[in-house]
């Protein structure tokens, strides 16, 4: 795909196929189908690592997307047992049309947990957490060189529908080895809520040093809160964290306090959380309706 008489440009030694053309669509369908039929394939990550710089007209852009949808519709219909994950560089990773075919998308190659918190909260303005994929990656982080605790990294990743680890077992610290069983146990409890529950952005990282999100199960009996501290601060103390989506008249018990409080109290007065005086701290809080 290129514009007029201008020379085509290579990026990463790649050219862009004009998927708006039916013959190109058929070629891609045949090539991918042959690959799938050649092995026991159950997962495909569909990446696009170069921009389309030479789109000749807006109509060609429109035809390209319709052609891509036709290709993906054909493949996902023919091979319903395969899990497809969407991915594309430069911030163009999510597409509402493709979510009809692909249940999850790789949210960003930036797996620094602090950066990911901002990325994921921004993504959830348009897309459900169930569609996001995030992994616990190694530290120091390859992008930021930050060394963040495995609890913080896990809490950021657990709010996504597709959760995993990108860690070499031989490189794990004793702290990380000890933490992983508990992280997986929490994943078993939290992931169904991420997939089918409601999501609330309680405080945004752009607005507060103490961002937080909350998930409420579909039956509204359980809520999960992820609360974070980005930088150590002596004063001011974190403001009360007010919950959302609870039943105002119901009573709740929690892993964060003794006794029970009403949903109205938790949503209006909130919880006073005490973090350690250190950067990149996090808490996982469960609330159970009585």
C-alpha positions in Angstrom: 0.0 0.0 0.0 1.4 3.3 -1.0 0.3 6.7 -2.3 0.4 7.7 -5.9 3.8 7.9 -7.6 5.7 8.2 -4.3 8.2 5.5 -3.6 7.1 2.9 -1.1 8.9 3.0 2.3 10.2 0.1 4.3 9.8 0.0 8.1 11.5 -3.0 9.7 11.9 -4.3 6.2 8.1 -4.5 5.9 5.5 -3.2 3.5 1.8 -3.0 4.2 -0.6 -5.3 2.4 -3.7 -3.5 1.1 -6.2 -5.6 3.0 -9.0 -3.6 1.3 -8.5 -5.7 -1.8 -10.5 -9.0 -1.9 -7.6 -10.9 -3.5 -5.3 -9.8 -0.6 -7.9 -10.9 1.9 -8.1 -14.3 0.3 -4.3 -14.6 0.3 -4.1 -13.8 4.1 -6.9 -16.2 4.9 -5.3 -19.0 2.9 -1.8 -18.4 4.4 -2.9 -18.3 8.0 -5.3 -21.2 7.5 -2.4 -23.3 6.1 -0.3 -22.4 9.1 -3.0 -23.3 11.6 -3.6 -26.6 9.9 0.1 -27.5 10.0 0.3 -27.7 13.8 -1.7 -28.0 17.0 -2.1 -24.2 17.4 -4.4 -22.9 20.2 -3.2 -19.3 20.6 -2.4 -16.6 18.1 -1.1 -13.1 19.0 -1.9 -10.9 16.0 0.6 -8.1 16.0 1.2 -5.1 13.7 4.6 -3.5 14.2 4.7 -0.8 11.6 2.5 2.2 11.0 0.5 2.7 7.8 2.2 5.9 6.6 1.0 5.9 3.0 -2.7 5.5 3.0 -3.8 7.1 -0.3 -7.3 8.2 0.6 -9.7 8.0 3.6 -11.8 5.6 1.5 -8.8 3.2 1.3 -8.4 3.4 5.1 -12.1 2.5 5.5 -11.8 -0.4 3.0 -8.7 -1.6 4.8 -10.5 -2.0 8.1 -13.6 -3.7 6.5 -11.2 -6.1 4.8 -9.4 -6.8 8.0 -12.7 -7.5 9.8 -13.6 -9.9 7.0 -10.3 -11.8 7.4 -10.6 -12.0 11.1 -14.3 -13.0 10.9 -13.4 -15.9 8.6 -10.5 -17.1 10.7 -12.3 -16.9 14.1 -15.4 -18.6 12.6 -13.4 -21.4 11.0 -11.2 -21.9 14.1 -13.4 -21.1 17.1 -11.1 -23.2 19.4 -8.2 -20.8 18.9 -7.7 -17.9 21.3 -6.7 -14.7 19.4 -5.0 -11.8 21.2 -4.8 -8.5 19.5 -1.7 -6.3 19.6 -0.3 -3.4 17.6 2.4 -0.9 18.2 2.2 2.8 18.7 -0.8 2.9 20.9 -3.2 1.5 18.3 -3.7 -1.7 20.2 -7.4 -1.6 20.8 -10.1 -1.5 18.3 -13.8 -1.8 19.2 -14.6 -3.7 16.0 -11.9 -6.3 16.7 -13.2 -6.8 20.2 -16.1 -8.6 18.6 -13.7 -11.3 17.4 -10.7 -11.1 19.8 -11.6 -11.2 23.6 -8.3 -9.7 24.8 -5.6 -7.3 23.7 -2.0 -6.7 24.8 -2.3 -3.3 26.5 1.3 -2.1 26.1 4.8 -3.4 25.8 5.6 -1.0 28.7 5.2 -3.4 31.6 6.6 -1.0 34.2 3.9 -1.4 36.9 3.6 2.4 37.7 3.4 3.3 34.0 0.9 0.5 33.4 -1.4 1.8 36.1 -1.8 5.0 34.1 -2.1 3.1 30.8 -4.7 0.7 32.1 -6.8 3.3 33.8 -6.9 5.3 30.6 -7.8 2.2 28.6 -10.8 1.4 30.8 -12.4 4.7 29.9 -13.3 3.1 26.6 -12.7 -0.7 27.0 -13.5 -3.2 29.7 -10.8 -4.5 32.0 -11.7 -8.0 30.8 -10.2 -7.1 27.4 -6.8 -6.0 28.8 -3.8 -8.3 29.1 -1.0 -7.6 31.7 1.8 -9.6 33.1 4.1 -9.4 36.1 7.4 -8.7 34.5 11.0 -8.8 35.9 12.8 -6.0 37.7 14.6 -3.8 37.2 12.1 -3.1 34.5 13.5 -3.2 30.9 11.8 0.1 30.0 12.1 2.3 33.2 14.8 0.4 35.2 12.5 0.8 38.2 12.7 -1.9 40.9 9.1 -2.3 42.1 7.9 -5.0 44.6 6.2 -8.1 43.2 3.1 -7.2 45.3 2.6 -3.9 43.5 3.4 -5.4 40.1 0.9 -8.2 40.7 -1.9 -5.8 42.0 -1.5 -3.8 38.7 -1.7 -6.9 36.6 -4.5 -8.6 38.5 -7.0 -5.9 37.4 -6.7 -7.2 33.8 -8.7 -10.0 32.3 -5.7 -11.8 31.0 -3.1 -12.2 33.7 0.3 -13.8 33.6 4.0 -13.8 34.6 7.0 -12.9 32.4 9.7 -14.2 34.8 12.6 -16.6 34.6 12.3 -19.1 37.5 16.1 -19.1 37.9 16.2 -15.3 38.4 13.4 -15.1 41.0 14.3 -13.8 44.4 13.3 -15.6 47.6 10.6 -12.9 48.2 9.2 -13.4 44.7 9.1 -17.2 45.0 7.3 -16.9 48.3 4.7 -14.4 46.9 3.7 -16.2 43.7 1.4 -18.9 45.3 -0.6 -16.2 47.1 -0.8 -14.1 43.9 -2.2 -17.1 42.0 -4.7 -17.8 44.8 -5.9 -14.1 44.6 -6.1 -14.4 40.8 -8.5 -17.4 41.1 -10.8 -15.2 43.3 -10.4 -11.9 41.4 -10.4 -13.0 37.7 -14.1 -13.9 37.5 -15.0 -10.5 38.9 -12.7 -8.8 36.4 -14.4 -10.8 33.6 -18.0 -10.2 34.5 -18.2 -7.6 37.2 -18.3 -3.8 37.3 -15.2 -1.6 37.3 -14.8 1.8 39.1 -11.9 4.2 38.9 -11.8 5.6 42.4 -8.8 7.9 42.0 -6.7 8.5 38.9 -2.9 8.5 39.0 -2.9 11.9 37.1 -4.9 13.4 40.0 -3.6 11.7 43.1 -0.5 10.1 44.6 -2.9 7.4 45.9 -4.7 6.0 42.8 -7.2 3.2 43.3 -9.7 1.1 41.4 -12.5 -1.1 42.6 -14.3 -4.1 41.1 -17.7 -5.4 42.2 -18.9 -8.9 41.4 -21.9 -9.4 39.1 -24.0 -10.6 42.0 -22.8 -7.6 44.1 -21.7 -9.8 47.0 -18.0 -9.2 46.7 -15.9 -6.1 46.0 -12.1 -5.9 45.3 -10.1 -2.8 45.8 -6.6 -2.1 44.5 -5.1 0.9 46.3 -1.6 2.4 45.5 0.9 4.9 46.7 3.2 6.2 44.0 5.6 8.2 46.1 6.5 8.2 49.8 5.0 11.1 51.6 5.1 12.1 55.3 2.4 14.7 54.9 -0.3 15.0 53.8 -1.7 11.6 54.7 -3.7 9.8 52.1 -7.3 11.1 52.0 -10.1 8.7 52.8 -10.7 6.3 50.0 -14.4 6.3 49.2 -15.8 3.1 47.7 -18.3 2.9 44.8 -21.0 0.5 43.6 -21.9 -0.9 47.0 -25.4 -1.4 48.4 -25.9 1.6 50.7 -28.1 -0.3 53.2 -26.1 -3.5 53.3 -23.4 -4.3 55.8 -19.9 -5.2 54.7 -17.0 -7.0 56.4 -13.5 -6.6 55.0 -9.9 -7.7 55.1 -9.0 -4.1 55.8 -10.9 -3.5 59.1 -12.5 -5.3 62.0 -16.3 -5.4 62.4 -18.7 -4.3 59.7 -19.7 -1.0 58.0 -22.6 -0.1 55.9 -22.2 0.5 52.2 -23.3 4.1 52.8 -20.4 4.6 55.3 -17.9 3.1 52.9 -19.0 5.2 50.0 -19.4 8.5 51.8 -16.9 8.4 54.7 -14.5 5.9 53.1 -11.5 4.1 54.5 -8.3 5.6 56.0 -5.4 3.6 54.5 -1.9 3.6 56.0 0.9 2.9 53.6 4.5 2.4 54.5 6.7 5.5 54.0 8.1 4.2 50.7 7.6 4.5 47.0 5.4 2.2 45.0 3.3 0.6 47.8 0.0 -1.2 47.2 -2.9 -2.8 49.0 -5.5 -5.5 48.0 -8.7 -5.2 49.9 -11.7 -7.5 49.8 -15.2 -6.4 50.8 -17.9 -9.0 51.5 -21.6 -8.1 51.7 -23.3 -9.7 54.8 
